[in-house]
Amino acid sequence: MDTVSIVGLKIDATIGIFDWEQDILQPLVLELNMRWDNSKAAQSGSIDDALNYAAVSTVVTELVQSRSWGLIEEVAEQVAALIQTTFKVPGISVKVEKPTAVPSAISVGVTIVRGAY
């Protein structure tokens, strides 16, 4: 099984456990590593046989911007479930970083792995 990756997907979101965080947008940075068999696409040269990373990026961005969130853990779980359901991805690793969470850190984040990864 191969891997299709999207690295550094930046999405401005309403996220945080503090009341003031629900009134602002903060950046989240996602890394998605999706298990996918690329052999058919490699042979056909057709996007119809590939995991369309532009389409994945669009649906993930729409999900993250569709509501307010408390924890980045929630975002990671929902993103993984959406991709597995929508694109029939058998396994996925989702990393969600919140670079503005801790001023003295470059970023904080969580990584989850779901399915056959």
Phi, psi and omega in degrees: 000140182262179179229133171251128185242145168234118186241131175079031177287106183266127181226124174281127188222159170268109186208140174148157182268349179266145182307317183295334180288338179281356179255003183226165171261140176229147181283139167243145177237123184249146170234125181242126175237110189246129178288132183199142176273108182273358187297320181295315179295323180296325180282319186274331185072015184255134176297335179295339180261358183256163169276110187283100184293335175293317178294319177300313181301319181296311182291326178293315178300315179299318179298309185296325181272357185280347184202174173266152184234154174265305186239150176292338176299321177298316180299312181302313181297315182292321178296314179300313181297317180299313182293317180296321181286310187289319187251003178057040178280124185287336180206150184206146169243127180238122175248128177238122178247147176237093188293341182263004187291317183235110186305328182273001179245149175297320180192161169235156182192173174229150174231131175238155177232128181228147178079197181277089183249000000 
